[in-house]
Amino acid sequence: MTSKSVDQKATPEMLDQDPHRTKEPREKILEVAIGKEVNAFRKQQNMTVFDLSEATGLSIGMLSKIENGMTSPSLKTLQALSHALSVPLTAFLRRFEETRSAVLTKAGAGVATERAGTRAGHQYNLLGHIGSNASGVVVEPYLITLTETSDVFPTFQHDGIETIYMLEGKVDYRHGNDVYHLEPGDTLFFDADAPHGPETLVKLPARYLSIISYPQTS
Protein backbone atom coordinates (compact mmCIF):
# COMPACT_ATOMS: atom_id res chain seq x y z
CA MET A 1 0.00 0.00 0.00
CA THR A 2 1.36 3.39 -0.94
CA SER A 3 0.45 6.76 0.46
CA LYS A 4 1.13 10.30 -0.70
CA SER A 5 0.42 13.70 0.77
CA VAL A 6 0.60 17.26 -0.44
CA ASP A 7 2.27 19.93 1.66
CA GLN A 8 2.77 23.15 -0.25
CA LYS A 9 2.78 26.86 0.41
CA ALA A 10 0.05 28.99 -1.06
CA THR A 11 1.13 30.63 -4.30
CA PRO A 12 0.08 34.17 -5.31
CA GLU A 13 -2.37 32.56 -7.76
CA MET A 14 -3.99 30.59 -4.93
CA LEU A 15 -4.22 33.65 -2.72
CA ASP A 16 -5.90 35.50 -5.59
CA GLN A 17 -8.77 33.01 -5.29
CA ASP A 18 -9.34 33.79 -1.60
CA PRO A 19 -13.16 33.57 -1.20
CA HIS A 20 -13.06 35.88 1.83
CA ARG A 21 -11.23 38.76 0.19
CA THR A 22 -13.02 42.12 -0.02
CA LYS A 23 -15.22 42.27 -3.11
CA GLU A 24 -15.44 45.19 -5.50
CA PRO A 25 -18.39 47.61 -5.09
CA ARG A 26 -21.48 46.68 -7.13
CA GLU A 27 -20.85 49.62 -9.50
CA LYS A 28 -17.34 48.32 -10.21
CA ILE A 29 -18.71 44.83 -10.89
CA LEU A 30 -21.04 46.34 -13.52
CA GLU A 31 -18.11 48.07 -15.24
CA VAL A 32 -16.12 44.83 -15.29
CA ALA A 33 -19.11 42.87 -16.64
CA ILE A 34 -19.63 45.37 -19.47
CA GLY A 35 -15.93 45.36 -20.27
CA LYS A 36 -15.79 41.57 -20.54
CA GLU A 37 -18.75 41.53 -22.92
CA VAL A 38 -17.27 44.25 -25.15
CA ASN A 39 -13.98 42.37 -25.27
CA ALA A 40 -15.72 39.06 -26.05
CA PHE A 41 -17.91 40.50 -28.83
CA ARG A 42 -14.93 42.29 -30.39
CA LYS A 43 -12.86 39.10 -30.48
CA GLN A 44 -15.78 37.06 -31.82
CA GLN A 45 -15.81 39.36 -34.84
CA ASN A 46 -12.02 39.27 -35.20
CA MET A 47 -11.79 43.01 -34.63
CA THR A 48 -8.74 44.69 -33.18
CA VAL A 49 -9.03 47.55 -30.73
CA PHE A 50 -7.94 49.81 -33.58
CA ASP A 51 -10.77 48.47 -35.78
CA LEU A 52 -13.33 49.13 -33.04
CA SER A 53 -11.87 52.59 -32.47
CA GLU A 54 -12.33 53.40 -36.16
CA ALA A 55 -15.91 52.06 -36.13
CA THR A 56 -17.02 53.93 -33.00
CA GLY A 57 -14.92 57.08 -33.00
CA LEU A 58 -13.71 56.21 -29.49
CA SER A 59 -10.03 56.43 -28.69
CA ILE A 60 -7.97 53.28 -28.26
CA GLY A 61 -7.19 54.39 -24.71
CA MET A 62 -10.89 54.74 -23.86
CA LEU A 63 -11.70 51.32 -25.34
CA SER A 64 -8.89 49.78 -23.31
CA LYS A 65 -10.32 51.31 -20.12
CA ILE A 66 -13.81 50.04 -20.98
CA GLU A 67 -12.66 46.48 -21.72
CA ASN A 68 -10.65 46.36 -18.49
CA GLY A 69 -13.55 47.64 -16.39
CA MET A 70 -11.69 50.82 -15.46
CA THR A 71 -14.40 53.27 -16.49
CA SER A 72 -18.17 53.45 -16.64
CA PRO A 73 -19.23 53.99 -20.30
CA SER A 74 -22.03 56.44 -20.99
CA LEU A 75 -25.26 55.42 -22.72
CA LYS A 76 -24.05 57.17 -25.87
CA THR A 77 -20.82 55.16 -25.78
CA LEU A 78 -22.72 51.89 -25.28
CA GLN A 79 -24.95 52.76 -28.23
CA ALA A 80 -21.89 53.35 -30.42
CA LEU A 81 -20.40 50.03 -29.33
CA SER A 82 -23.72 48.28 -29.89
CA HIS A 83 -23.92 49.57 -33.46
CA ALA A 84 -20.28 48.78 -34.28
CA LEU A 85 -20.47 45.25 -32.89
CA SER A 86 -23.98 44.54 -34.26
CA VAL A 87 -25.37 43.43 -30.90
CA PRO A 88 -28.24 44.81 -28.81
CA LEU A 89 -27.23 47.26 -26.13
CA THR A 90 -28.64 44.94 -23.46
CA ALA A 91 -26.10 42.29 -24.48
CA PHE A 92 -23.42 44.22 -22.60
CA LEU A 93 -25.38 43.72 -19.35
CA ARG A 94 -25.91 39.97 -19.81
CA ARG A 95 -23.09 38.84 -17.52
CA PHE A 96 -24.12 41.33 -14.80
CA GLU A 97 -27.77 40.25 -14.81
CA GLU A 98 -27.23 36.48 -14.83
CA THR A 99 -28.99 34.65 -12.01
CA ARG A 100 -26.65 33.05 -9.47
CA SER A 101 -27.94 29.91 -7.80
CA ALA A 102 -27.62 28.62 -4.26
CA VAL A 103 -28.97 25.44 -2.68
CA LEU A 104 -29.60 24.95 1.04
CA THR A 105 -30.05 21.39 2.32
CA LYS A 106 -31.01 21.17 5.99
CA ALA A 107 -29.49 18.51 8.22
CA GLY A 108 -30.92 15.08 7.41
CA ALA A 109 -32.74 16.32 4.32
CA GLY A 110 -30.32 15.15 1.63
CA VAL A 111 -31.82 13.12 -1.20
CA ALA A 112 -30.89 9.43 -0.94
CA THR A 113 -29.49 8.31 -4.27
CA GLU A 114 -27.71 5.40 -5.85
CA ARG A 115 -24.44 5.30 -7.69
CA ALA A 116 -22.99 2.35 -9.59
CA GLY A 117 -21.96 -0.27 -7.05
CA THR A 118 -24.12 1.08 -4.22
CA ARG A 119 -24.82 -1.73 -1.77
CA ALA A 120 -26.35 -2.38 1.64
CA GLY A 121 -24.58 -0.38 4.31
CA HIS A 122 -23.36 2.21 1.78
CA GLN A 123 -25.54 5.32 1.89
CA TYR A 124 -25.22 8.20 -0.59
CA ASN A 125 -27.08 11.45 0.05
CA LEU A 126 -27.03 14.14 -2.62
CA LEU A 127 -26.79 17.45 -0.74
CA GLY A 128 -27.58 19.71 -3.67
CA HIS A 129 -27.14 20.20 -7.40
CA ILE A 130 -26.46 23.23 -9.56
CA GLY A 131 -26.53 22.38 -13.23
CA SER A 132 -26.83 25.20 -15.76
CA ASN A 133 -24.90 28.23 -14.51
CA ALA A 134 -22.61 30.98 -15.72
CA SER A 135 -19.42 29.16 -14.74
CA GLY A 136 -20.08 26.24 -17.11
CA VAL A 137 -19.40 23.77 -14.29
CA VAL A 138 -21.75 21.21 -12.70
CA VAL A 139 -21.16 20.52 -8.99
CA GLU A 140 -22.59 17.57 -7.05
CA PRO A 141 -21.91 17.32 -3.28
CA TYR A 142 -22.57 13.97 -1.59
CA LEU A 143 -22.55 12.86 2.04
CA ILE A 144 -21.41 9.23 1.99
CA THR A 145 -21.93 6.95 4.98
CA LEU A 146 -20.38 3.47 5.17
CA THR A 147 -21.64 1.32 8.03
CA GLU A 148 -21.00 -2.32 7.03
CA THR A 149 -17.86 -4.15 5.98
CA SER A 150 -17.67 -5.99 2.69
CA ASP A 151 -15.06 -8.12 0.97
CA VAL A 152 -15.47 -6.30 -2.35
CA PHE A 153 -15.83 -2.56 -2.88
CA PRO A 154 -16.95 -0.89 -6.10
CA THR A 155 -14.58 1.41 -7.95
CA PHE A 156 -15.91 4.48 -9.70
CA GLN A 157 -14.66 6.17 -12.83
CA HIS A 158 -16.21 9.33 -14.28
CA ASP A 159 -15.40 12.72 -15.74
CA GLY A 160 -14.36 15.70 -13.66
CA ILE A 161 -12.55 16.45 -10.43
CA GLU A 162 -13.52 15.02 -7.04
CA THR A 163 -12.74 16.21 -3.52
CA ILE A 164 -13.20 14.00 -0.47
CA TYR A 165 -13.24 15.40 3.06
CA MET A 166 -13.20 12.79 5.82
CA LEU A 167 -15.64 13.43 8.68
CA GLU A 168 -15.71 10.22 10.72
CA GLY A 169 -14.06 6.81 10.81
CA LYS A 170 -11.03 5.64 8.84
CA VAL A 171 -10.85 4.44 5.24
CA ASP A 172 -8.11 3.27 2.91
CA TYR A 173 -9.13 4.91 -0.36
CA ARG A 174 -7.80 3.82 -3.74
CA HIS A 175 -7.08 6.18 -6.62
CA GLY A 176 -5.49 4.49 -9.61
CA ASN A 177 -2.45 2.58 -8.35
CA ASP A 178 -2.23 4.45 -5.04
CA VAL A 179 -4.01 3.92 -1.73
CA TYR A 180 -4.50 6.74 0.75
CA HIS A 181 -5.26 6.29 4.44
CA LEU A 182 -7.98 8.83 5.30
CA GLU A 183 -8.84 9.94 8.83
CA PRO A 184 -11.17 12.71 10.08
CA GLY A 185 -9.96 16.08 8.77
CA ASP A 186 -8.08 14.61 5.79
CA THR A 187 -8.80 15.86 2.27
CA LEU A 188 -8.20 13.95 -0.96
CA PHE A 189 -8.43 15.87 -4.25
CA PHE A 190 -8.12 13.92 -7.49
CA ASP A 191 -8.89 13.40 -11.18
CA ALA A 192 -12.04 11.26 -11.16
CA ASP A 193 -11.26 9.70 -14.54
CA ALA A 194 -8.95 7.20 -12.78
CA PRO A 195 -10.58 4.20 -11.02
CA HIS A 196 -11.25 5.16 -7.40
CA GLY A 197 -13.20 4.09 -4.32
CA PRO A 198 -12.88 2.82 -0.74
CA GLU A 199 -10.61 -0.22 -0.60
CA THR A 200 -10.62 -1.02 3.12
CA LEU A 201 -12.98 0.22 5.82
CA VAL A 202 -10.55 0.54 8.71
CA LYS A 203 -12.92 2.05 11.29
CA LEU A 204 -16.71 2.21 11.08
CA PRO A 205 -18.97 4.00 10.78
CA ALA A 206 -17.17 6.08 8.16
CA ARG A 207 -18.57 9.33 6.76
CA TYR A 208 -17.10 11.71 4.24
CA LEU A 209 -18.11 14.50 1.90
CA SER A 210 -17.57 13.82 -1.78
CA ILE A 211 -17.78 16.87 -4.07
CA ILE A 212 -17.71 16.15 -7.79
CA SER A 213 -17.35 18.89 -10.39
CA TYR A 214 -17.37 18.54 -14.17
CA PRO A 215 -18.07 20.66 -17.27
CA GLN A 216 -21.64 21.17 -18.46
CA THR A 217 -22.37 19.09 -21.51
CA SER A 218 -24.88 21.50 -23.00
C-alpha positions, 0 to 999 in steps of 0.5 A, a space after each residue: 500500500 502506498 500513500 502520498 500527501 501534499 504539503 505546499 505553500 500557497 502561491 500568489 495565484 492561490 491567494 488571488 482566489 481567496 473567497 473571503 477577500 473584499 469584493 469590488 463595489 457593485 458599480 465596479 462589478 457592472 463596469 467589469 461585466 460590461 468590459 468583458 462583454 465588449 472584449 468578447 464581442 470584439 474578439 468574436 468578430 475578429 476586430 482589433 481595438 484599432 478596428 473598433 476605435 475606427 468604427 465607433 470614434 472612441 479612442 484606443 485608450 478609452 476602449 482599453 479602459 472600458 474592456 478592463 472595467 476601469 471606467 463606466 461607459 455612458 449610454 451614448 458610448 454603449 450605443 456606439 459600441 452596440 452599433 459597431 459590434 452589431 449586438 443589442 445594447 442589453 447584451 453588454 449587461 448579460 453577464 451582470 444580470 445572470 442569475 446566481 444559484 444557491 442550494 440549502 439542504 437542511 441537516 438530514 434532508 439530503 436526497 438518498 441516491 444510488 451510484 454504480 456499485 451502491 450496496 447495503 450499508 453504503 448510503 449516498 445522500 445528494 446534498 444539492 445540485 447546480 446544473 446550468 450556470 454561468 461558470 459552465 461547471 456542474 457541482 454535485 456534493 454527496 454525504 457518503 456513509 459506510 456502516 458495514 464491511 464488505 469483501 469487495 468494494 466498487 470502484 468508480 470512474 467518471 469525468 471531472 474532479 472530485 474532492 473527499 473530506 473525511 468526517 468520521 471513521 477511517 478508510 483506505 481509499 484507492 485512486 489508480 495505483 495508489 491507496 490513501 489512508 484517510 482519517 477525520 480532517 483529511 482531504 483527498 483531491 483527485 482526477 475522477 477519470 482514474 478508477 477510485 473508491 474505498 478499498 478497506 474500511 478501517 474504522 466504522 462508521 465512516 462518513 465523508 463529503 464527496 464533491 464532484 465537479 465537471 463541465 456542463 455538456 450542454 
